[in-house]
Amino acid sequence: MQILKIGLLGLGNIGSGVYSLIKRKNKLIAQQSGVRLEIVRIADRSRSLGISVPKHLLTQDVNQVVRHPHIDTVVELFGGVQPTLKFVLTALRSGKDVVTANKALLAEEGDQIFRMAERFDRKIFFEASVGGGIPVIQGLREGLVTNHIQSIHSIINGTSNYILSEMTERGLDFKTALKAAQQKGYAEANPTLDIEGGDAAHKITILASLAFGKMAKFKDVYVEGISAIRHEDIAFANEFGYRIKLLAIVKKSGDGVEARVQPTLIPKHHILADVNGSYNAILIRGDETGDVLFYGKGAGQKPTASAVVSDLATLGKARSASSPMRFPRGHLTVKNISTILSRYYFRFQVIDRPGMLAKISDVLGKHHISISDVIQKERRTGRVVPLILLTHGVHESAVRRAVHAIDRMPVVRGKTQVLRIEE
Ligand SMILES: NC(=O)c1ccc[n+]([C@@H]2O[C@H](COP(=O)([O-])OP(=O)(O)OC[C@H]3O[C@@H](n4cnc5c(N)ncnc54)[C@H](OP(=O)(O)O)[C@@H]3O)[C@@H](O)[C@H]2O)c1
């Protein structure tokens, strides 16, 4: 039987889940995979751990894990980029394989980490870094290996999805929905990374690298969050037959690749439109398989710990089979957002005056933007009212120039809401 001697970095939410899962299910894991998991050392600086573990396992000195002579596998669950990167590189250099759930680390420093792993002939598994308990990494690496990936459309941030679902279903405004998410434990005290799209961008960077076999750069991903979405946008979108979702998208486009995170209008009948609450879904289009959907709990202690431990079992099996590991090589060129073609939703705040719609249409026309639908609900002459326009396909650069001009017109008040539509 293959035995993995494990060093755990972090005994927080996921680390304690991993510890207790290994304790509870070690026999089952050994039966199913022929791999026995043995925890040798755990490093954590926190004085208030939510789980009790034998004292001899615990240390506050990270080097006692990453350089431990009897540990062959380091499970990194500290989170964050620094100083975690330093510990992961030391572990690889010291001959240890690494399992991590850390999307920020891989998205921002994956290049360095994979190069180090290759140099020292080590393995890295990171199933839990995207989609919590959903086996999407394995799906991309193995299940879809015969495919050229055409596109990935995903809902991979549970916090934002929960907030948008609450705004849609219960008619809440953004701030109230965010508070509800925090009370339910779905949102952190500082929710910026989730609601401004950074977390989803980390995850789509990883998926893009696996899908296209080259390292995508996190900073090339265009990111917009959901904090500017108003309840009225959701209501207007609904009238046109759409839902608003925070989508993380990567797709082939001509000879390049688009990679972006943004609140997006999708038709109500689209399969992703019904992914609600804290659930995640990743829709992958392969040239052989067509659409494949991964759906499930994208975070939380149990699903995430399950993904980490399944990586350990896979790693143990791979060791006995000594199968070669493939890492993405070279850099993936991501197209600049200004060159991307999309349909758009605009919400202008305008003073209701005769001829106002014609003036706005005129500016849009000058930028070659053609309108597909219009809603102007309230008619209150002289007052500020919302005017909603949907467009046909147009380039982002033209939209930016047109909106910049329109926002400076005397009949327009406030910043125009601009959202993309993904059919
Ligand atoms: N939570 C989820 O649902 C979820 C889902 C998917 C992936 N992940 C990923 O899993 C990882 C762990 O997340 P988590 O929710 O378990 O975080 P967490 O609850 O904050 O646990 C991290 C633990 O590691 C300790 N720690 C961090 N840096 C350390 C250092 N340099 N030296 C010693 N101890 C250190 C922390 O101590 P302090 O408390 O003192 O900082 C804490 O006890 C992250 O990369 C996260 O993105 C989490």
The ligand as an SDF file (V2000), in Angstrom:
LIG
                    3D

 48 52  0  0  0  0  0  0  0  0999 V2000
  -13.1230   28.5670    2.8720 N   0  0  0  0  0  0  0  0  0  0  0  0
  -13.5290   28.0090    1.7180 C   0  0  0  0  0  0  0  0  0  0  0  0
  -14.7060   27.6740    1.5180 O   0  0  0  0  0  0  0  0  0  0  0  0
  -12.5060   27.7330    0.6400 C   0  0  0  0  0  0  0  0  0  0  0  0
  -12.9190   27.1290   -0.5690 C   0  0  0  0  0  0  0  0  0  0  0  0
  -11.9860   26.8560   -1.5560 C   0  0  0  0  0  0  0  0  0  0  0  0
  -10.6660   27.1830   -1.3410 C   0  0  0  0  0  0  0  0  0  0  0  0
  -10.2980   27.7850   -0.1610 N   0  0  0  0  0  0  0  0  0  0  0  0
   -8.8820   28.1200    0.0300 C   0  0  0  0  0  0  0  0  0  0  0  0
   -8.3480   27.3410    1.1030 O   0  0  0  0  0  0  0  0  0  0  0  0
   -7.3020   28.0640    1.7430 C   0  0  0  0  0  0  0  0  0  0  0  0
   -7.5670   28.1150    3.2460 C   0  0  0  0  0  0  0  0  0  0  0  0
   -8.7910   28.7890    3.4700 O   0  0  0  0  0  0  0  0  0  0  0  0
   -9.4800   28.7810    4.9170 P   0  0  0  0  0  0  0  0  0  0  0  0
  -10.8770   29.2620    4.6880 O   0  0  0  0  0  0  0  0  0  0  0  0
   -9.2600   27.4790    5.5940 O   0  0  0  0  0  0  0  0  0  0  0  0
   -8.6360   29.9230    5.6550 O   0  0  0  0  0  0  0  0  0  0  0  0
   -8.4950   30.1380    7.2460 P   0  0  0  0  0  0  0  0  0  0  0  0
   -9.7270   29.6350    7.9270 O   0  0  0  0  0  0  0  0  0  0  0  0
   -8.1160   31.5720    7.4190 O   0  0  0  0  0  0  0  0  0  0  0  0
   -7.2710   29.2010    7.6780 O   0  0  0  0  0  0  0  0  0  0  0  0
   -5.9290   29.5170    7.4660 C   0  0  0  0  0  0  0  0  0  0  0  0
   -5.1710   29.1090    8.7200 C   0  0  0  0  0  0  0  0  0  0  0  0
   -3.7800   29.1820    8.4360 O   0  0  0  0  0  0  0  0  0  0  0  0
   -3.1330   30.0310    9.3940 C   0  0  0  0  0  0  0  0  0  0  0  0
   -2.0390   30.7130    8.7120 N   0  0  0  0  0  0  0  0  0  0  0  0
   -2.1050   31.4960    7.6160 C   0  0  0  0  0  0  0  0  0  0  0  0
   -0.9020   31.9300    7.2530 N   0  0  0  0  0  0  0  0  0  0  0  0
   -0.0260   31.4120    8.1530 C   0  0  0  0  0  0  0  0  0  0  0  0
    1.3690   31.5100    8.3200 C   0  0  0  0  0  0  0  0  0  0  0  0
    2.1280   32.2450    7.4800 N   0  0  0  0  0  0  0  0  0  0  0  0
    1.9470   30.8450    9.3530 N   0  0  0  0  0  0  0  0  0  0  0  0
    1.1970   30.1100   10.2090 C   0  0  0  0  0  0  0  0  0  0  0  0
   -0.1410   29.9940   10.1000 N   0  0  0  0  0  0  0  0  0  0  0  0
   -0.7520   30.6370    9.0860 C   0  0  0  0  0  0  0  0  0  0  0  0
   -4.2290   30.9980    9.8050 C   0  0  0  0  0  0  0  0  0  0  0  0
   -3.9250   31.5960   11.0350 O   0  0  0  0  0  0  0  0  0  0  0  0
   -4.5410   33.0710   11.3580 P   0  0  0  0  0  0  0  0  0  0  0  0
   -6.0030   32.8320   11.5590 O   0  0  0  0  0  0  0  0  0  0  0  0
   -3.7920   33.5070   12.5520 O   0  0  0  0  0  0  0  0  0  0  0  0
   -4.2850   33.9110   10.1260 O   0  0  0  0  0  0  0  0  0  0  0  0
   -5.4420   30.0700    9.8820 C   0  0  0  0  0  0  0  0  0  0  0  0
   -5.5000   29.3560   11.0920 O   0  0  0  0  0  0  0  0  0  0  0  0
   -7.2540   29.4380    1.0630 C   0  0  0  0  0  0  0  0  0  0  0  0
   -6.2650   29.4310    0.0660 O   0  0  0  0  0  0  0  0  0  0  0  0
   -8.6270   29.5530    0.4430 C   0  0  0  0  0  0  0  0  0  0  0  0
   -8.6490   30.4120   -0.6770 O   0  0  0  0  0  0  0  0  0  0  0  0
  -11.1760   28.0460    0.8310 C   0  0  0  0  0  0  0  0  0  0  0  0
  1  2  1  0
  2  3  2  0
  2  4  1  0
  4  5  1  0
  4 48  2  0
  5  6  2  0
  6  7  1  0
  7  8  2  0
  8  9  1  0
  8 48  1  0
  9 10  1  0
  9 46  1  0
 10 11  1  0
 11 12  1  0
 11 44  1  0
 12 13  1  0
 13 14  1  0
 14 15  2  0
 14 16  1  0
 14 17  1  0
 17 18  1  0
 18 19  2  0
 18 20  1  0
 18 21  1  0
 21 22  1  0
 22 23  1  0
 23 24  1  0
 23 42  1  0
 24 25  1  0
 25 26  1  0
 25 36  1  0
 26 27  1  0
 26 35  1  0
 27 28  2  0
 28 29  1  0
 29 30  1  0
 29 35  2  0
 30 31  1  0
 30 32  2  0
 32 33  1  0
 33 34  2  0
 34 35  1  0
 36 37  1  0
 36 42  1  0
 37 38  1  0
 38 39  2  0
 38 40  1  0
 38 41  1  0
 42 43  1  0
 44 45  1  0
 44 46  1  0
 46 47  1  0
M  CHG  2   8   1  16  -1
M  END
$$$$
